[in-house]
Amino acid sequence: METPEEKYNKLSYLFNYYLHQDWTIEGETLSEVFEKNTVLQSLSGGIKREAEALLAEEHKNQHLDDIFFGRWSAGYEPEADGLDDWHHVLREIVRYCDRYTEVE
């Protein structure tokens, strides 16, 4: 069975390297993190597919919290952008990735 890191390697990369404990150095909002980082823009197609797949699995918010904080050491919290929960964050990630999928 694949680990979340293996199954969602691009999404894991996003959380580990851009939404880490000091994530605001990458941008003040999730949108800014994408806008300022061409690497994320180039990975947007894969990040989008993985975010959609994770949403499709219909995990409870607590399970997603365990993945993002427990496994991927995220520092980003949904409330930082006025988002309700991790499902809302994943939908926003999909939306931001839509802007850059042509770049891939």
Buried (B, 14 or more C-beta within 10 A) or exposed (E): EEEBBEBBBBBBBBBBBBBBEEBBEBBEBBBEBBBEBEEBBEBBBBBBBBBBEBBEEEBEBEEBBBBBBEBBEBBBBBEBBEBEBBBBBBBBBBBBBEEBBEEE
